[in-house]
Amino acid sequence: MKISKRNFLKASSASVATMAMASQTLTSTSIANPLSSQSTFGKSQSSTLKPITNNIKGISPAERLKRISQAQKLMQALDISALILEPGAAMDYFSGIQWWRSERLTAVIIPREGKVSVVCPFFEEPSVRESLAIGDDIRVWQEHESPFTLIKNILKDSGLNKGKVAFENSVRYFVLSGVMSALPNMQHVSAEPVTRGCRMYKSQHELELMHKANEVTLLAYADVFSKLQAGMSQGDVKALMQTAQTQLGGKGAWNMALFNQASAYPHGTKQKQTLTEGSIVLMDCGCNVHGYQSDISRTFVFGEPTKRQRDVWQTVRQGQNIAFEQAKIGAQAGSVDDAVRKFYQTKGFGPGYKLPGLSHRTGHGIGMEGHESVNFVHGETTLLKPGMCFSNEPGIYIQGEFGVRLEDCIYMTKNGPQWFTMPPESLDDPIGKLEKLQTL
């Protein structure tokens, strides 16, 4: 065991990541001995990380009005009369309303022309209004009344009693059925061409929010990596990451940590694993800043890596580069996935989705949701354009042994793809660094 080397590498990794993020400061009580066998980690691992998100502004009402205008242009081009949104990312995107779905309908109605309206239960109106960023037309229904009648009246007020009403794919059946029963002269269609046509292409401000979220997560990785100790459970490491991202100002932090053979399952198993010398540690974590997501995966080796671990890790890292290079403006999104699988097959993995190899898509769209359209997946013909954002995560999984996943998000500019976070180049320095945000 090379304890001094391990401590040095872990400390220098955290230091490099910290220096790359000049806008924040780390204050840690200590960097613990990574091969300690102690079983209690809470107090000895305590640290105070300073928030780095306080000066970041969220989306303004003017930006939301611009989004609504773009949606209405798309609706007119597609001959759609109105758009009905349930609570979720799209409702927040256009109106600012942050709400949840229940048996009591809250909905945003966007007509092809004119102002946006909101329908919600009477007793929820003050709470719904708190996050409403645009307009003031909230129409309420009592417990014995039908919200669908209110929607019918809103469309009637806009002169809409025929044509197409658009719903996102996630809208619940009772909502679609109820609305359409109240509008027998109208037809329902998919809202995806409208909502996706807006949300798929990020503005410079949206990229800034995602950039900050990625900064939070990357800095949290550096903090957690410096604190890994023998005997830790997967839950211990997840808790460290949860605390770090939250202290740094990330909201809605989520974390996954997989050790040893469990890392060969992309989203984990119920197997209980403990950190020991030579363990693979695969982590997949993220948070949001004003609703915009990060998603970064890192794979460490606790102790001295074996040649096989190094070889697989470097193959995945090369896979990331191949995906990045293929992600050119005008290329089909599916070609990115195809290029990676072609390379992996030359290394004895696959073919296709077969194991050992890459059993999932190379990447997914990301923005207000961790997974958005479109994806880096075989057969996806959507052309890459400026403003699109994707994860780049061509993992390799060897069941019975281990898995390796490196995941960094990219965004498309007129000059091609750019990294939010630059992936690490070596298992000996496995954090990576924050890249300067480029203009679209």
C-alpha positions, 0 to 999 in steps of 0.5 A: 500500500502506498499511503503517502502517494495516495494522500498526496494524489488525493490532496493535489486533486482537490487542490487542482479542482479548487484552484480551477474554480476561483469564485469559491473557497474550501475550508476543510478540517483535514484530509483524513488518512484514506486507508484508516480503518475507523468505522465512524466517519461523521465528525472526522469528515466534517467540513464547511464549504462556502456557497458559490451560488448566492450572486447568480440570478434566476430567469427573469419575467422578461425571459419567460415572456420571450419564451411564451412568444416563441411557443406561440410562434411555433403553435401558429406554424403548427396550427395549434390553438392552445397548449395545456401544461401540468406542473413540471419543468415546462410549466416552470419554464414558461410561467415560473410556477413550481407546483406538484401534481395531485388529483386536483388539477393545476394547469397553465393554458397558453393560447396561440395569441394573447395572455397566459392563464392559470387554473388551480383549486381555490384554496391553493391560489395564494400558494400558486401565485407565489411563484407565478412570474408572468401575468395575473389571470388565475382562475379558481375552482371549488371542490365541487366544481370542474376545472375543465369548465374553466379551461373551456371558458379560457379558450372561449375568451380567446376566441378558440372553440375549434382546432388543436389542443396540445398536451405533453407526453407526460400529461395524465389521462384524466386531464386529457380526457377531462379537457377534451370532453369539455371541448368536443369540437377540438382535437388533441395533439402532442405538445412536444414540437412546441415545448421541445422546440423551445426548451431544447435550445438553451439561452446564454443565461441558461448555460450560465446556470448550468455552468454554475451547477456543474461547478458546484458538483465538481467542487463537491467531488474534490471534497469527497475524494479527499475524504474517502476512507477504508470501511466506508459504505456506499451510503457514507459516501453518498452522504458526504456528497449530499452535504458538500453539494448542499453547502456549496449552494446546490439545490435538489442534490442527488447522489449515487455511489457504487463500489466494487462489483456493484459498479458494473450495474449502471444504476446500482444493485441492492448489494452492500459494498464496503470500501477496501484497498483496490475498490472501484468507486463509481459516482453519479451526482448532480444538483440544480441552480435556479432549476438548471441541472448538473450531471457528472460521473466520476470513477475512482480507485481507492488505493493503487489501480490495477492495469486492467482498471487503468486500461478500462478507465482510459478506454472510457476516457477515450470514448468521451473524446470520440463522442465530443469530436463527433458532436459537430454542428449539423451531425445527427445525434445518433452518430455520436453513439455510433462512433463510440460503439464502433471504437469500443468494438475494436477494444473487445467490448460490445458489439452494440449494447452487449456486455461487457461494454456500453449497455446504455446510450452515450448521452442524454439531453439535459437542462431543467430536467436531468434527462431531456430530449434529444439523446445520443442514441443509435437511430436518433436523426435530430441534427445538432444545433447551437444551444443544445446540451447533452451528457457525454457518458460512454461507460463500460460495464463488466459484470462480476468485476467492475464498471467505469463511467466518466460523465461530463456535460457539453453544450453546442455553440456555433463553433461546435461542442464545448465542455462545461467540465473538462474530464480528468485525464488520469486515474491518478488525478481523477477530478477534472476541471471547470471550463470557462463558459463560451458564448453561443 
